[in-house]
Amino acid sequence: MDLFTQLLVAAVSSGTPLLFATLGGILIERSGIIQLGAEGLMLMGAVTACLTYLNTESLPITLLAVFAVCALLGVLHAFLTVTLHANQIVSGLAMTMFGSGFSAYLGKSVSGTPLPMSVPKLHLPWIENVPVIGDLFGRLDMLTWFSFLLVIVMHLFIHRTSWGLHMRAIGDNPSTADVMGIHVQAFRYGYVIVGSMLIGLAGADLLLVYSPTWIEGMTAGRGWIAVALIIFARWNPLRALFCAYFFGALDTLGFRIQLITSHIPPYFLKMIPYILTILVLMVLGYRNRNKPSGSPEALGVPYIREQRF
């Protein structure tokens, strides 16, 4: 396996948690709710996966526990932003701070403890002998294959179904959607909850597949990268796939450079994904300064339904 193929394989492994988090954020923000709590949700998903997996050694139970915990956090975020009309940015930041602190407290007893098993991999003998493609797709884990399927399902759901049309309607013009008989609050609650579950799954994938040991703050800013990827992908699941793996490659590039030379301090290499995130935001902002951003028009704007008599 040459260096380029190794980088592709590592990009898929590192980019899958980013992909799950980005897809969850797209689902939430398409409904008109800003989600800045991805970092906290990923940490809560990771620590829940670690604690549950160490005690049960059952992957289905672990994933159910992650979904349950992050769904509760999604209900809290939806209650604050949809029902109480709280500031969505503040609510998301509070979710990040809560998740960071509470996950550190919960994971203190299992910090550094390796997981007894890993997520099963799907072996495809008929493709393993194909150059590059066999190395890339021949032995992927089940969660990575699920992420591929999720991208396709979400794209079709958003652009090819009536429910996806309803979601775009409540994200762009909730008052018109309400007049057409769409229950704006119920839909927003549902999308915030499901999106939070996907972001929690990103944290679980980070722990179960990428780094099978709980470490405090193990997401290392990936939640914020996912927030930026939502903008890069222009709220499109198919673009999110390529954006996530591109930044996954940048995340692993530092380790590959360290294998070639030791003259560059590792702290600078770890900065590569974040520096390029800022640069890409600047370039995209400049190039698209006179174009529509592609974001939902009512994103971040609370919808207060008129009283009816």
Contacts in CASP RR format, 6 or more apart in sequence:
PFRMAT RR
TARGET T0000
AUTHOR 0000-0000-0000
METHOD contacts of the structure
MODEL  1
MDLFTQLLVAAVSSGTPLLFATLGGILIERSGIIQLGAEGLMLMGAVTAC
LTYLNTESLPITLLAVFAVCALLGVLHAFLTVTLHANQIVSGLAMTMFGS
GFSAYLGKSVSGTPLPMSVPKLHLPWIENVPVIGDLFGRLDMLTWFSFLL
VIVMHLFIHRTSWGLHMRAIGDNPSTADVMGIHVQAFRYGYVIVGSMLIG
LAGADLLLVYSPTWIEGMTAGRGWIAVALIIFARWNPLRALFCAYFFGAL
DTLGFRIQLITSHIPPYFLKMIPYILTILVLMVLGYRNRNKPSGSPEALG
VPYIREQRF
1 9 0 8 1.000
1 135 0 8 1.000
3 256 0 8 1.000
5 132 0 8 1.000
5 135 0 8 1.000
5 136 0 8 1.000
6 256 0 8 1.000
7 249 0 8 1.000
7 252 0 8 1.000
7 253 0 8 1.000
7 256 0 8 1.000
8 132 0 8 1.000
8 135 0 8 1.000
8 136 0 8 1.000
8 249 0 8 1.000
9 135 0 8 1.000
9 136 0 8 1.000
10 248 0 8 1.000
10 249 0 8 1.000
10 252 0 8 1.000
10 255 0 8 1.000
10 256 0 8 1.000
11 245 0 8 1.000
11 246 0 8 1.000
11 248 0 8 1.000
11 249 0 8 1.000
11 252 0 8 1.000
12 136 0 8 1.000
12 140 0 8 1.000
12 144 0 8 1.000
12 245 0 8 1.000
13 144 0 8 1.000
13 209 0 8 1.000
13 210 0 8 1.000
13 252 0 8 1.000
14 210 0 8 1.000
14 248 0 8 1.000
14 249 0 8 1.000
14 251 0 8 1.000
14 252 0 8 1.000
15 244 0 8 1.000
15 245 0 8 1.000
15 247 0 8 1.000
15 248 0 8 1.000
15 251 0 8 1.000
16 143 0 8 1.000
16 144 0 8 1.000
16 147 0 8 1.000
16 205 0 8 1.000
16 209 0 8 1.000
16 210 0 8 1.000
16 244 0 8 1.000
17 42 0 8 1.000
17 202 0 8 1.000
17 203 0 8 1.000
17 205 0 8 1.000
17 206 0 8 1.000
17 210 0 8 1.000
17 222 0 8 1.000
18 202 0 8 1.000
18 222 0 8 1.000
18 223 0 8 1.000
18 225 0 8 1.000
18 226 0 8 1.000
18 229 0 8 1.000
18 244 0 8 1.000
18 247 0 8 1.000
18 248 0 8 1.000
19 147 0 8 1.000
19 151 0 8 1.000
19 202 0 8 1.000
19 240 0 8 1.000
19 241 0 8 1.000
19 244 0 8 1.000
19 245 0 8 1.000
20 147 0 8 1.000
20 150 0 8 1.000
20 198 0 8 1.000
20 199 0 8 1.000
20 200 0 8 1.000
20 201 0 8 1.000
20 202 0 8 1.000
20 203 0 8 1.000
20 205 0 8 1.000
21 38 0 8 1.000
21 41 0 8 1.000
21 42 0 8 1.000
21 198 0 8 1.000
21 199 0 8 1.000
21 200 0 8 1.000
21 202 0 8 1.000
21 203 0 8 1.000
21 222 0 8 1.000
21 223 0 8 1.000
21 226 0 8 1.000
21 229 0 8 1.000
22 226 0 8 1.000
22 229 0 8 1.000
22 230 0 8 1.000
22 233 0 8 1.000
22 240 0 8 1.000
22 243 0 8 1.000
22 244 0 8 1.000
23 147 0 8 1.000
23 150 0 8 1.000
23 151 0 8 1.000
23 154 0 8 1.000
23 195 0 8 1.000
23 198 0 8 1.000
23 237 0 8 1.000
23 240 0 8 1.000
24 35 0 8 1.000
24 194 0 8 1.000
24 195 0 8 1.000
24 196 0 8 1.000
24 198 0 8 1.000
24 199 0 8 1.000
25 35 0 8 1.000
25 38 0 8 1.000
25 195 0 8 1.000
25 198 0 8 1.000
25 199 0 8 1.000
25 226 0 8 1.000
25 227 0 8 1.000
25 230 0 8 1.000
26 154 0 8 1.000
26 230 0 8 1.000
26 233 0 8 1.000
26 235 0 8 1.000
26 236 0 8 1.000
26 237 0 8 1.000
26 240 0 8 1.000
27 154 0 8 1.000
27 191 0 8 1.000
27 194 0 8 1.000
27 195 0 8 1.000
27 198 0 8 1.000
28 35 0 8 1.000
28 191 0 8 1.000
28 192 0 8 1.000
28 195 0 8 1.000
28 196 0 8 1.000
29 35 0 8 1.000
29 230 0 8 1.000
29 235 0 8 1.000
29 295 0 8 1.000
29 296 0 8 1.000
29 299 0 8 1.000
30 158 0 8 1.000
30 167 0 8 1.000
30 168 0 8 1.000
30 171 0 8 1.000
30 191 0 8 1.000
30 235 0 8 1.000
30 296 0 8 1.000
31 167 0 8 1.000
31 170 0 8 1.000
31 171 0 8 1.000
31 187 0 8 1.000
31 188 0 8 1.000
31 191 0 8 1.000
31 192 0 8 1.000
31 296 0 8 1.000
32 170 0 8 1.000
32 171 0 8 1.000
32 174 0 8 1.000
32 188 0 8 1.000
32 296 0 8 1.000
32 298 0 8 1.000
32 299 0 8 1.000
32 300 0 8 1.000
32 301 0 8 1.000
33 77 0 8 1.000
33 78 0 8 1.000
33 81 0 8 1.000
33 82 0 8 1.000
33 88 0 8 1.000
33 188 0 8 1.000
33 191 0 8 1.000
33 192 0 8 1.000
33 299 0 8 1.000
33 300 0 8 1.000
34 81 0 8 1.000
34 88 0 8 1.000
34 89 0 8 1.000
34 92 0 8 1.000
34 299 0 8 1.000
34 300 0 8 1.000
35 77 0 8 1.000
35 92 0 8 1.000
35 192 0 8 1.000
35 195 0 8 1.000
35 196 0 8 1.000
35 199 0 8 1.000
35 227 0 8 1.000
36 88 0 8 1.000
36 89 0 8 1.000
36 92 0 8 1.000
36 93 0 8 1.000
36 95 0 8 1.000
36 96 0 8 1.000
36 227 0 8 1.000
37 77 0 8 1.000
37 92 0 8 1.000
37 93 0 8 1.000
37 95 0 8 1.000
37 96 0 8 1.000
37 199 0 8 1.000
37 223 0 8 1.000
38 96 0 8 1.000
38 199 0 8 1.000
38 202 0 8 1.000
38 223 0 8 1.000
38 224 0 8 1.000
38 226 0 8 1.000
38 227 0 8 1.000
39 96 0 8 1.000
39 99 0 8 1.000
39 100 0 8 1.000
39 219 0 8 1.000
39 221 0 8 1.000
39 222 0 8 1.000
39 223 0 8 1.000
39 224 0 8 1.000
40 95 0 8 1.000
40 96 0 8 1.000
40 97 0 8 1.000
40 98 0 8 1.000
40 99 0 8 1.000
40 100 0 8 1.000
40 103 0 8 1.000
40 219 0 8 1.000
40 223 0 8 1.000
41 70 0 8 1.000
41 73 0 8 1.000
41 74 0 8 1.000
41 95 0 8 1.000
41 99 0 8 1.000
41 196 0 8 1.000
41 199 0 8 1.000
41 200 0 8 1.000
41 202 0 8 1.000
41 203 0 8 1.000
42 199 0 8 1.000
42 200 0 8 1.000
42 202 0 8 1.000
42 203 0 8 1.000
42 206 0 8 1.000
42 219 0 8 1.000
42 222 0 8 1.000
42 223 0 8 1.000
42 226 0 8 1.000
43 99 0 8 1.000
43 100 0 8 1.000
43 101 0 8 1.000
43 103 0 8 1.000
43 203 0 8 1.000
43 217 0 8 1.000
43 218 0 8 1.000
43 219 0 8 1.000
44 69 0 8 1.000
44 70 0 8 1.000
44 73 0 8 1.000
44 99 0 8 1.000
44 102 0 8 1.000
44 103 0 8 1.000
44 200 0 8 1.000
45 66 0 8 1.000
45 69 0 8 1.000
45 70 0 8 1.000
45 103 0 8 1.000
45 200 0 8 1.000
45 201 0 8 1.000
45 203 0 8 1.000
45 204 0 8 1.000
45 207 0 8 1.000
46 103 0 8 1.000
46 200 0 8 1.000
46 203 0 8 1.000
46 204 0 8 1.000
46 206 0 8 1.000
46 207 0 8 1.000
46 214 0 8 1.000
46 218 0 8 1.000
46 219 0 8 1.000
47 103 0 8 1.000
47 106 0 8 1.000
47 107 0 8 1.000
47 214 0 8 1.000
48 62 0 8 1.000
48 65 0 8 1.000
48 66 0 8 1.000
48 69 0 8 1.000
48 70 0 8 1.000
48 106 0 8 1.000
48 204 0 8 1.000
49 62 0 8 1.000
49 63 0 8 1.000
49 65 0 8 1.000
49 66 0 8 1.000
49 203 0 8 1.000
49 204 0 8 1.000
49 207 0 8 1.000
49 208 0 8 1.000
50 107 0 8 1.000
50 110 0 8 1.000
50 113 0 8 1.000
50 115 0 8 1.000
50 207 0 8 1.000
50 214 0 8 1.000
51 106 0 8 1.000
51 107 0 8 1.000
51 110 0 8 1.000
52 61 0 8 1.000
52 62 0 8 1.000
52 65 0 8 1.000
52 66 0 8 1.000
53 59 0 8 1.000
53 62 0 8 1.000
53 115 0 8 1.000
53 116 0 8 1.000
53 117 0 8 1.000
53 208 0 8 1.000
54 110 0 8 1.000
54 113 0 8 1.000
54 115 0 8 1.000
54 116 0 8 1.000
56 62 0 8 1.000
57 116 0 8 1.000
57 117 0 8 1.000
59 119 0 8 1.000
59 120 0 8 1.000
59 208 0 8 1.000
62 204 0 8 1.000
62 208 0 8 1.000
63 201 0 8 1.000
63 204 0 8 1.000
66 197 0 8 1.000
66 200 0 8 1.000
66 201 0 8 1.000
66 203 0 8 1.000
66 204 0 8 1.000
67 197 0 8 1.000
67 200 0 8 1.000
67 201 0 8 1.000
69 200 0 8 1.000
70 196 0 8 1.000
70 197 0 8 1.000
70 199 0 8 1.000
70 200 0 8 1.000
70 201 0 8 1.000
71 193 0 8 1.000
71 196 0 8 1.000
71 197 0 8 1.000
73 95 0 8 1.000
73 99 0 8 1.000
73 196 0 8 1.000
74 192 0 8 1.000
74 193 0 8 1.000
74 195 0 8 1.000
74 196 0 8 1.000
75 189 0 8 1.000
75 192 0 8 1.000
75 193 0 8 1.000
76 95 0 8 1.000
77 91 0 8 1.000
77 92 0 8 1.000
77 95 0 8 1.000
77 192 0 8 1.000
77 196 0 8 1.000
78 188 0 8 1.000
78 189 0 8 1.000
78 190 0 8 1.000
78 192 0 8 1.000
78 193 0 8 1.000
80 86 0 8 1.000
80 91 0 8 1.000
81 88 0 8 1.000
81 91 0 8 1.000
81 192 0 8 1.000
81 302 0 8 1.000
82 185 0 8 1.000
82 188 0 8 1.000
82 189 0 8 1.000
82 192 0 8 1.000
82 302 0 8 1.000
82 303 0 8 1.000
83 185 0 8 1.000
85 302 0 8 1.000
85 304 0 8 1.000
88 300 0 8 1.000
88 302 0 8 1.000
89 300 0 8 1.000
100 217 0 8 1.000
103 216 0 8 1.000
103 217 0 8 1.000
104 216 0 8 1.000
104 217 0 8 1.000
107 214 0 8 1.000
107 216 0 8 1.000
108 216 0 8 1.000
110 214 0 8 1.000
111 214 0 8 1.000
111 215 0 8 1.000
111 216 0 8 1.000
112 213 0 8 1.000
112 214 0 8 1.000
112 215 0 8 1.000
113 213 0 8 1.000
113 214 0 8 1.000
114 212 0 8 1.000
114 213 0 8 1.000
115 207 0 8 1.000
115 208 0 8 1.000
115 212 0 8 1.000
115 213 0 8 1.000
118 141 0 8 1.000
118 208 0 8 1.000
118 209 0 8 1.000
118 212 0 8 1.000
119 141 0 8 1.000
119 142 0 8 1.000
119 143 0 8 1.000
119 208 0 8 1.000
119 209 0 8 1.000
120 141 0 8 1.000
120 142 0 8 1.000
121 139 0 8 1.000
121 140 0 8 1.000
121 141 0 8 1.000
121 142 0 8 1.000
122 138 0 8 1.000
122 139 0 8 1.000
122 140 0 8 1.000
122 141 0 8 1.000
122 142 0 8 1.000
122 145 0 8 1.000
123 138 0 8 1.000
123 139 0 8 1.000
124 134 0 8 1.000
124 137 0 8 1.000
124 138 0 8 1.000
124 139 0 8 1.000
127 133 0 8 1.000
127 134 0 8 1.000
127 137 0 8 1.000
127 138 0 8 1.000
128 134 0 8 1.000
128 138 0 8 1.000
128 139 0 8 1.000
141 209 0 8 1.000
143 201 0 8 1.000
143 205 0 8 1.000
143 208 0 8 1.000
143 209 0 8 1.000
144 209 0 8 1.000
147 205 0 8 1.000
148 241 0 8 1.000
150 198 0 8 1.000
150 237 0 8 1.000
151 237 0 8 1.000
151 238 0 8 1.000
151 240 0 8 1.000
151 241 0 8 1.000
154 237 0 8 1.000
155 236 0 8 1.000
155 237 0 8 1.000
155 238 0 8 1.000
157 163 0 8 1.000
157 164 0 8 1.000
158 164 0 8 1.000
158 167 0 8 1.000
158 168 0 8 1.000
158 237 0 8 1.000
166 177 0 8 1.000
166 182 0 8 1.000
166 187 0 8 1.000
167 187 0 8 1.000
167 191 0 8 1.000
168 296 0 8 1.000
169 176 0 8 1.000
169 177 0 8 1.000
169 180 0 8 1.000
169 182 0 8 1.000
170 177 0 8 1.000
170 182 0 8 1.000
170 184 0 8 1.000
170 187 0 8 1.000
170 188 0 8 1.000
170 298 0 8 1.000
170 303 0 8 1.000
171 177 0 8 1.000
171 296 0 8 1.000
171 297 0 8 1.000
171 298 0 8 1.000
171 299 0 8 1.000
172 296 0 8 1.000
172 297 0 8 1.000
172 298 0 8 1.000
173 297 0 8 1.000
173 298 0 8 1.000
174 184 0 8 1.000
174 298 0 8 1.000
174 303 0 8 1.000
175 303 0 8 1.000
177 184 0 8 1.000
178 184 0 8 1.000
178 303 0 8 1.000
178 305 0 8 1.000
184 303 0 8 1.000
184 305 0 8 1.000
185 303 0 8 1.000
185 305 0 8 1.000
188 303 0 8 1.000
199 223 0 8 1.000
199 226 0 8 1.000
202 222 0 8 1.000
202 223 0 8 1.000
202 226 0 8 1.000
203 219 0 8 1.000
206 218 0 8 1.000
206 219 0 8 1.000
206 222 0 8 1.000
207 213 0 8 1.000
207 214 0 8 1.000
207 218 0 8 1.000
211 218 0 8 1.000
221 274 0 8 1.000
225 247 0 8 1.000
225 273 0 8 1.000
225 274 0 8 1.000
225 277 0 8 1.000
228 277 0 8 1.000
228 280 0 8 1.000
228 281 0 8 1.000
229 240 0 8 1.000
229 243 0 8 1.000
229 244 0 8 1.000
229 247 0 8 1.000
230 240 0 8 1.000
231 281 0 8 1.000
231 284 0 8 1.000
231 293 0 8 1.000
231 295 0 8 1.000
232 239 0 8 1.000
232 243 0 8 1.000
232 280 0 8 1.000
232 284 0 8 1.000
233 239 0 8 1.000
233 240 0 8 1.000
233 243 0 8 1.000
234 293 0 8 1.000
234 294 0 8 1.000
234 295 0 8 1.000
235 294 0 8 1.000
235 295 0 8 1.000
235 296 0 8 1.000
247 273 0 8 1.000
247 276 0 8 1.000
247 277 0 8 1.000
248 273 0 8 1.000
250 272 0 8 1.000
250 273 0 8 1.000
250 276 0 8 1.000
251 272 0 8 1.000
251 273 0 8 1.000
253 269 0 8 1.000
253 272 0 8 1.000
254 266 0 8 1.000
254 269 0 8 1.000
254 270 0 8 1.000
254 272 0 8 1.000
255 269 0 8 1.000
257 264 0 8 1.000
257 269 0 8 1.000
258 264 0 8 1.000
258 266 0 8 1.000
258 269 0 8 1.000
END
